[in-house]
Amino acid sequence: MKKRKKLNVVLAGMRFGACFIPIYQNHPDVGIVAVCDTDKKALKECGKRFGISELFTNLKDTLNDERFDAVHLVTPIPNHAEQTIAVLNSGKHCACTVPMATSIKDIKAIISAQKKAKKNYMMMETAVYTRHMFHAREMVKRGEIGKIQFLRGAHYQDMENWPSYWQGLPPMWYATHAVSPLLALAESRATEVHCYGSGSMRKELQKQYGNPFPVETAIFKLEKSGAAAEVTRSLFQMARAYTESFNVYGTRAGFEWEQLEKDEDPVVYKLAESLKTAESRGLPISCKRVSLRDR
């Protein structure tokens, strides 16, 4: 049997991106792991910490290096489209952190570049790999949920004092962590969406994008499933602790993300098949907290 060639990978963006280094270093199909960042200090510290000698301060240099097969972009949102297209045009596979892009024009350009290059592209959505997601997906596959009737996702996070490109960002430009788990559980696509802005944002936060809303809520119609999904995303001026969460409710059971992530476990609801008595109103529902395990 012919031995499979190992993939040489460049990781670009050493803030959150550094979290992925051990994954690549320990993967049996990965050979060289290189890192790239314009911050020379962060780059040097990362190289020392993980024992990496291949350090780049310019993404273009990695694209011109024929040793590398793929680039994983963990860079600022405004750079995603341009950098993704550059990677694909260089003849390398590309993975990019979310969102893919922030305009239909850029999304179409990425799709076109991928088709022309005939290389793999992946939007690296991390929320579909959470403990919660694995547990809920297994419930769906085993038939415990029954027919999915409704899904809800939420991503609440205060972005005060984050890098400048986050300031005043329209919430639904970065809703993938709440949307993706719902589509994955339903094994469906969204065919229609109605989105509404909510609340009011400080004037200085409105300048960059012309967005007046700190919160947005959307209702999605899902293809063929007969279910709908509701998603809410907040970025500023809303008093709610951070969470990237989802709930799924079916004819037999429901799975609900915990309210307080550090102090509680998620809840599983189970709907009885029959009334307790002929005079009872409403089927009995049991509620149980479940402890999730790592994979």
Solvent accessible surface area in square Angstrom, and as a share of the most:
residue,aa,sasa,rsa
1,M,245,1.09
2,K,189,0.80
3,K,174,0.74
4,R,177,0.65
5,K,146,0.62
6,K,100,0.42
7,L,67,0.34
8,N,24,0.12
9,V,3,0.02
10,V,0,0.00
11,L,0,0.00
12,A,4,0.03
13,G,11,0.10
14,M,14,0.06
15,R,209,0.76
16,F,103,0.43
17,G,0,0.00
18,A,11,0.08
19,C,83,0.49
20,F,26,0.11
21,I,0,0.00
22,P,51,0.32
23,I,105,0.53
24,Y,36,0.14
25,Q,76,0.34
26,N,122,0.62
27,H,82,0.37
28,P,101,0.63
29,D,47,0.24
30,V,18,0.10
31,G,37,0.35
32,I,61,0.31
33,V,15,0.09
34,A,0,0.00
35,V,0,0.00
36,C,7,0.04
37,D,24,0.12
38,T,120,0.70
39,D,71,0.37
40,K,147,0.62
41,K,149,0.63
42,A,31,0.24
43,L,7,0.04
44,K,148,0.63
45,E,100,0.45
46,C,9,0.05
47,G,5,0.04
48,K,179,0.76
49,R,183,0.67
50,F,38,0.16
51,G,69,0.66
52,I,15,0.07
53,S,104,0.67
54,E,44,0.20
55,L,70,0.35
56,F,30,0.12
57,T,56,0.33
58,N,69,0.35
59,L,28,0.14
60,K,144,0.61
61,D,73,0.38
62,T,0,0.00
63,L,23,0.11
64,N,121,0.62
65,D,28,0.15
66,E,169,0.76
67,R,104,0.38
68,F,5,0.02
69,D,35,0.18
70,A,11,0.08
71,V,1,0.01
72,H,2,0.01
73,L,0,0.00
74,V,16,0.09
75,T,24,0.14
76,P,53,0.33
77,I,13,0.07
78,P,84,0.53
79,N,54,0.28
80,H,1,0.00
81,A,12,0.09
82,E,135,0.60
83,Q,36,0.16
84,T,0,0.00
85,I,42,0.21
86,A,39,0.30
87,V,0,0.00
88,L,0,0.00
89,N,100,0.51
90,S,44,0.28
91,G,38,0.37
92,K,10,0.04
93,H,50,0.22
94,C,4,0.02
95,A,16,0.12
96,C,0,0.00
97,T,20,0.12
98,V,4,0.02
99,P,7,0.04
100,M,32,0.14
101,A,12,0.10
102,T,47,0.27
103,S,45,0.29
104,I,117,0.60
105,K,165,0.70
106,D,48,0.25
107,I,51,0.26
108,K,134,0.57
109,A,39,0.30
110,I,1,0.01
111,I,75,0.38
112,S,68,0.44
113,A,9,0.07
114,Q,53,0.24
115,K,137,0.58
116,K,172,0.73
117,A,27,0.21
118,K,174,0.74
119,K,62,0.26
120,N,104,0.53
121,Y,47,0.18
122,M,93,0.41
123,M,62,0.28
124,M,40,0.18
125,E,12,0.05
126,T,47,0.28
127,A,6,0.05
128,V,25,0.14
129,Y,129,0.49
130,T,42,0.24
131,R,124,0.45
132,H,20,0.09
133,M,0,0.00
134,F,62,0.26
135,H,40,0.18
136,A,0,0.00
137,R,71,0.26
138,E,55,0.25
139,M,2,0.01
140,V,41,0.24
141,K,147,0.62
142,R,140,0.51
143,G,26,0.25
144,E,57,0.26
145,I,0,0.00
146,G,25,0.24
147,K,120,0.51
148,I,23,0.12
149,Q,99,0.44
150,F,56,0.23
151,L,0,0.00
152,R,88,0.32
153,G,1,0.01
154,A,10,0.08
155,H,1,0.00
156,Y,42,0.16
157,Q,35,0.15
158,D,77,0.40
159,M,1,0.01
160,E,67,0.30
161,N,151,0.77
162,W,106,0.37
163,P,59,0.37
164,S,88,0.57
165,Y,44,0.17
166,W,17,0.06
167,Q,37,0.16
168,G,0,0.00
169,L,3,0.01
170,P,17,0.11
171,P,0,0.00
172,M,44,0.20
173,W,93,0.33
174,Y,29,0.11
175,A,6,0.05
176,T,25,0.14
177,H,15,0.07
178,A,0,0.00
179,V,27,0.16
180,S,20,0.13
181,P,2,0.01
182,L,1,0.01
183,L,47,0.24
184,A,30,0.24
185,L,4,0.02
186,A,17,0.13
187,E,150,0.67
188,S,20,0.13
189,R,149,0.54
190,A,37,0.28
191,T,68,0.39
192,E,88,0.40
193,V,80,0.46
194,H,109,0.49
195,C,60,0.36
196,Y,146,0.55
197,G,30,0.29
198,S,53,0.34
199,G,55,0.52
200,S,90,0.58
201,M,9,0.04
202,R,86,0.31
203,K,157,0.66
204,E,96,0.43
205,L,7,0.04
206,Q,38,0.17
207,K,165,0.70
208,Q,97,0.43
209,Y,65,0.25
210,G,60,0.58
211,N,10,0.05
212,P,56,0.35
213,F,71,0.29
214,P,5,0.03
215,V,15,0.09
216,E,23,0.10
217,T,41,0.24
218,A,1,0.01
219,I,74,0.37
220,F,25,0.10
221,K,113,0.48
222,L,4,0.02
223,E,58,0.26
224,K,197,0.84
225,S,29,0.19
226,G,77,0.74
227,A,5,0.04
228,A,38,0.29
229,A,2,0.01
230,E,38,0.17
231,V,0,0.00
232,T,20,0.11
233,R,0,0.00
234,S,4,0.03
235,L,1,0.01
236,F,1,0.01
237,Q,89,0.40
238,M,70,0.31
239,A,115,0.89
240,R,73,0.27
241,A,70,0.54
242,Y,111,0.42
243,T,1,0.01
244,E,43,0.19
245,S,15,0.10
246,F,3,0.01
247,N,22,0.11
248,V,0,0.00
249,Y,54,0.20
250,G,16,0.15
251,T,58,0.34
252,R,146,0.53
253,A,6,0.04
254,G,3,0.03
255,F,0,0.00
256,E,44,0.20
257,W,24,0.09
258,E,14,0.06
259,Q,119,0.53
260,L,97,0.48
261,E,72,0.32
262,K,198,0.84
263,D,115,0.60
264,E,50,0.23
265,D,58,0.30
266,P,4,0.02
267,V,18,0.10
268,V,10,0.06
269,Y,61,0.23
270,K,104,0.44
271,L,66,0.33
272,A,37,0.29
273,E,172,0.77
274,S,76,0.49
275,L,78,0.39
276,K,161,0.68
277,T,75,0.44
278,A,97,0.75
279,E,144,0.64
280,S,34,0.22
281,R,236,0.86
282,G,56,0.54
283,L,65,0.32
284,P,40,0.25
285,I,105,0.53
286,S,65,0.42
287,C,87,0.52
288,K,142,0.60
289,R,119,0.44
290,V,25,0.14
291,S,95,0.62
292,L,32,0.16
293,R,157,0.57
294,D,95,0.49
295,R,139,0.51
